[in-house]
Amino acid sequence: MMNDDIVILPCETRAREFDAKLLLACHLAESGLPTIVGAKKVIDKMATSLPRGLYIGKSMTVRSATVLRMLRRLGFTVTAWDEEGLVWATPELYRLTKLDAHALREPSCIFAWGEANAAAIRDHPSFTNAPLHLTGNPRTDLLRPALRGLFNQQTDELRARYGKFVLINTNFSRINHYYPGESHLLNLLEAQKHKQGQPSDPKLGMAIHKKTIFEHFLKMVAAVGEAFPEITVVIRPHPSENHATWIEATRHCSNVRVLYEGNVVPWLMAAAVTVHNSCTTAVESFLLDRTALAYCPVTAEAYDHPLPNNLSIQCQNLSTLLDWIKQALVDSTALDAQHIQQRKDLARHHLASYDGTTSCERLVSVIHQLKKQSVQSRPPLLTRAVGLSTAYWRKAIKKRIEAQLPGHRNNTNYLRHMFPLTSSADVEYQIQRMGSQLGRFQKLRIKELTENVFMIQ
């Protein structure tokens, strides 16, 4: 089925991406472009039955290349942005770990978080000169004052449950993955033990640094719990992390909770202060006018993420961190008012939608221009046949096998963990809430296409 007007927005992690993409879907639908939004794995399996519209991929990694190529061969207009393109250590390491040469050749255009992200993509040796649009990401739209009211009720509930609390966000999925076999950096370190000579792989250097930070965090979370026994300390692991590791590290601290519930925004708004290292949540805290502390007991310019750390108060040792937490528990709004203009300038360089036109408005404008400029045509028969064979192989054999494999990233239990069951009533309720904040979206209709996939029109 061909439909030039359809836009398709796949989401990998519900808590991280879905609300923002649902907001974009509402903007697109209201502008006359029906939009499909939902769980990425389900949408990709539906490739042979979806309208051949404009697909916005969520990454350009080696894993993405196969899907993007398959969709292009099936006749979709393939575009992409990188959900993890905002926060990275260096452009070189970003290109090495997040951009695949084959995946970069597939999109007809790319949407960038800001100039820093665009420059890193532009300088990749396999970049094809596809148009790069500085649109930002709809996730930042949710943090603007116009939409922060969406999170007020949840924020109040969290404060009622935990009182004044410290939030510690961790991002060690490549060292402490939900499935040990997917802890790629830790596995790289284990493999290196059996090799001779000095390693030259920059990924190995990153693995050593990340593991060192992880070990410091294991000690730090317990120390924070012990230092403030009257205060609740909430550890919020990365969605792909193993929670048991953090539970074990703090089992003697009755005031520590290890929780991963819902969107991170109300947690950031409710917390007295947020602690992290090189984490995107520090950028979100800054955009929410909240204080973040970057715990940096060891540093490495080649591997630390400068954007979130430079938007935070940096603490080089545990004593300094505990002092800042103590101050934050008294009055977090009074912390670190210095250097605010430099931080705003830094944010603008990385975030095209930091202020002014929102990311959703930018994306709607660009997508309408793409529709005007391009004429969609069916790919040659042989190209479609190759795309169909890939789609049927993935749907009928590969994904079915992987869904049953314990410890696999496509295992059914893990996918449920990443994107819990969402009903059309849930979607309707969220659209109504966003609409009430913005005074729009009253005429939109929602149709559930299949489990966790919805049409907004």
N, C-alpha and C positions, 0 to 999 in steps of 0.2 A: 504494500500500500504506500503510495506517495502522498506526502502532505508537506509542502514547503513551509507552512506556518507553524508546525509543531516544533517546540523546543524540549529537549530531554536533559534533565538534571539528575544524574546519579549521585547518591550519597553513600559513603562507606561507613562513617561513624555517626550514628543518630544524634548523640548528645553534642557532638562537635559541629556538624554541618547542616542537619535537617532544617532547623528553624530558619537559618539564614537562606537556604535554598528555597524553602517554602515562601519566604518573603519575596525573593526574586521571582518565583513562579507567579505570585499574585500580581506583581508589577507587570510581568510579561502578559499574563492573561488579560489584565485590564487594558493593556495597549493593543489587544487584538490577536495575541499569539498564544494559543492553547499550549499548556506546558505539562509534561509528565515529570513527576518528581518522586523519588523513593529510593529504596535500597539498591545499591549498585549491583550487587551480585544477582539480584532478581531481574533487574532491568537488562543486564547483559545477557542473561539466559533467554530473555524474551525477544532477542534481536530480530529473529526471523518473522515475528508477528507484529512488531512495532511499526508505526508510520515512519517513513524515511525522512525524518526531519533533521533539525540541527542538534547534534549531540555535543554537550560540553563535558569533556573528560576531566576527572579530578586530579590527574597526575600525568607525568610523562616519564615514568620509570620503565625499567626493562619489563616489568610485569604488565605495564599498560600497553606496551607496543602491540601485542597480539590482538587485544580487544579493539584498539583504535584502528588497526589495519583491517580487521574483520569488518568493522562497521563501515569503513570507507568503501570496501569492496562490495558491500551490500547496498550501497547507494546513499548512505547518510552523509550529511555535511558534517565533518568532524572538526571540532574546535577543542580547546583545552585551557585549563588553568592549573596551577599547582597549589593544592591546599596547604602544602608544607613549604611553599616558596617564600614565605615572609621571614622566617628565622633560620639562619644557618651561620656557620663559622666564617668561612671564606668563600668567595665565588668559585675558586678552584675545587674546594671540597664539595660544594653544592652541585657543581656540574658532574663531579665524579659519582656522587651517591644518589642524586635525585633526577638527573636528566640522562635518558638513554638515547643514543644516536638514532636508532630505528624509530623510537616513539616520536622524536622531534620532527621526523619527516612526514608524519601523518596529518597533523592539524592544518587546516587552511588558514587559521589565525590563532593567536594565543592571547589570552587575557592575563595581564600582570598585576601584581599587588601594587607596584610602584616602580620608580625608575631603577632602584637597586636590583629588584627582581628581573626587570626587563634587561638591564645591562648584563647580568649574569647569564641569562638565556642567549642574548645576542652574541656573546663572545664564545659560545660553545662551537667547536669546530664543525659540528654537523648541523648547525642551525641553517635553515633553508631560506632565510629572509622572508618567512611568512609574516604578515602584518602583526605587530605587537601593540596591543591596546592597553593603555594605563587606566584600568577600571577600578582598581582596588578589589576588595572581596566583600560580599554582602554580610559576612560575619561582623564587620566593623560597623555596619549600619545599625545593628541591634544595640550597639553600645552608645549611640548618640542619645542626647537628652530626649528627643522626640519619642524614642522607643524604650527607654529604660524602665518606664512604668510597667512594661510587660513583666518585669521581674520583682516588682515591689512586694506582691503577696508572698512569693517564695522566699524573698529576702527576710521579710518579717517572720515567717514561719521558722526559718533557720535560726534567727536570733532568739526566738522564743524557745526553741529546742536546746540550743547550745550556749545561750548567753553571749558573752564576749569571748570569741574563740580565735585561735591562730590557725591559719590554713597553710598546709605544706603541700605544694604540688610537685609531683615527681614525673620525670620523663625518661625512664630507663628501660623502655621496652626491648631495646636491642641487647641489653644485659640481663634483664629480668622479665622475659616475655611470659605471657599467659601460658604458652606451650614452650617448654625448655628448648625444643628443637628449633624454634624460631628466634632464639636469642643469638642473632647472627654475630654480633661483636664478641660475645663471650665464647661462642664456638670457634671463632677465628683465633682467639687467644689460646684456646685448648689445642687447636691444630698446630699452632706455632711452637708449642712446647717440644714437639718431636722433630723440629727442623734445626739445622745448624746455621751459624753465621748471623749477621745482622739483618733484620728485616728492613725492606725498603718500601713496603706497601703503606701509603698514608692511612689506609683504613685500619691498619694494625696500630699505628700511633693513636688514632682516634679511639680505638678499642681500649688501649691501655689507660688513656686519660679518662674515658667515660667510666671505666671500672673503678678507677681511683676515686672519682667524685661519688660514685654509687656507694662505695665503702664508707666514705665520710658521711654521707647522708644517713646511712644505717645507724651510725653512732649519734648523729645530730638529732634525729627525730626522737630518740629515747632521751637525750639530754634536755631537749625542750620540754618534753613531758615531765621530767623530774624537776626542772627548774621552776615550772609554773603549775604545781599540783592542783591549785584551785581553779585553773582555766582549762577548758576543753581544747585539745589539740586535734585537728582533723587532718589526716593524711589522705590526699586525693591522688591515687596513682593514675598514670597514663592509662587510657582505655584498653591498651594491649598488654598491660603489666600483670604480673602475678601478685595478687594481694597478700597471699600467705607469707611472703617474705617480710612485708612490713608489719604484719600482725605478730610474727615471731620476734622481730626486732624490738617491739614495744609491749610484749606480753606482760611485763611487770609494771606497766604504767596504766593504772585504771582510768586515767583521764584522756587517753589517746583513742581515737576512733579511726579506722581505716574504711573509707567510704568512697564509692563512685556512684553518685546519684544525679541524674539529670544534667542540664546545661550548667557549665561552670560559672556563668555570669552571676546568678544570685549568690553563689558561694563567695565570689570575689567582692560583691557588694556588701555582704553580711559580715565578712571577716574583719577583725580589728587590723590585721596585717597578713600579707601573703608572703611565703618564703618559697624560693625556687632556685634553680640554676639553669640558665640558658633555655627558659621555657616561654612559649608563646603566651601563656597566661599573664606574664608580666607586662606584655604589650597591651593586653586587654585591660589589665588593672590600670595602666597609665591612661588609656582612653576613657576609663570610668572615673578618673580623678581619684584613684585609690593608691595607697602606698604598697610597693613590693620591695622585698629584701632579697638580693641575690647572694646566696651563700657560696663563696668562691674560695675554699680552703687551699686549692691548688689552681693554677691558671696556666693556660696554653693558648697563645694567640692563634695558633693554627686550628684549634678545635673548639674553643669557647664561642658562644653565640653573642656577638657584641650588641645587637639591637636590644634584646630583653634585659641584658645585664646593664647596659648603659642607660636604660630607662628606669633603673632601680637604684636603691642604695646598696652599694656593694660592701659585703662583710667578708674580710679575709680570714677570720678565725671565729671559733665558736663563742669566745667571750664577747667579741664585738656584736655578733648576731644576737646573743641573749640580751645585751644592753639595748639594742634597737627595738627588740620585741617588747622589752619592759617599758620603753618610752611609748611605743605604739599602743600598748594596753591602757596607757593614761590618756593619750590624745593622738590618734593616728593622723588627724588632719593637719597637725602642726609640723609633721616631719618633712625635712628636706625640701624646703621651698626654693632653695638655690638652684641655679642652672636650669630653670624651667624653660627659658626661651631656647637654649641649646637643645633641650629634649624635644621641644615642639618642632624645631627645624629638622632634627633627626627623624622624627615620626613622619613628617611630610615627605622626606626623601624616600622612605620605605613604603608609605601608604598614600597612594594617589587620592583616596577618598577620606583622608584625615579630616578635612573640613571642606566646605563648599558643596558641590554636587555629590550626592550619595553614590555609592557603588551601584546600587540597583538602577538608578537613573542613567548612569554612564553605560551600564550593560544593555539596558533596553534600547538606548540610542544607537549603540554600535550594532546590536543584532538586527535592528530594523534597517540599518545601512547595508549590512551584509545581505539581507533579503532582497534589497533593491538592486544590488550590484551583481548578484549571482543568479544563474539560471540552472536549476537542478535538472540533471538528465540521468537516465539509467546507465549504469556502467555496462561495458561490453559483457556479453553472455558468459564468456570464460571467467572474467573477473568475478561476476556474481556467483558462478558455480564454486569458485575457490572460497569465497566468503561464506557461502552456504555450508560447504563441507566443514569449514572451521567451526561455524556456529553449531552445527548438529553434533560434531565430535565433542565440543565442550559441554553441550547441554545433555546429550544422551549418554555419554560415557565418562568423560574426564571429571566433571563436577559431581556426578552421582557417586563415583568411586571415592573422590576426595571428601565428600560429605560424611562418609562412614569411617574415615581414617582417624583414629585417635591422635590428637596432637597436631593435626593439619590445620592450616589457616583457613581452609574452606570447610572444615568440619561444622556440621549443623549447630552444635552447641556454641561454638565460638562465634559464628555469624549471628546467632541470637543474642549473644553477649554484646556484640558490636552494634546491632540494630534490632532492639527488642520489638515485639509485635506492636504495631501501631494501627489503630482503627480509623475509619473515615470520620467517626465522631470526634476523635482526638484532633484530626486535621481541621475539621470544621471549627472546633472550639478555638484552636490556635489562630486560625485566620480571622475569626470574629474578634479575638483579643487584639491582634495587630491592627485590624481595621478600625477598632474603636480608638486606638492611640493616634492613628493617622487621619481618621475621618474619611476612610475610603474602603474599597473591597466589598461593598454591600451586595453587588450584583454578580459575584463570582459563584460558580457551581463546582462541586467536587464530586468526582466519580472514582470509586475504587476499582482499578483494573485487575489487580490481583493482590495477594498478601504483601503489604508494605509498599505498594506502588499506586500512585494517584494521579488522575488527570485534573488539572485546574483550568477552568475556561469561563 
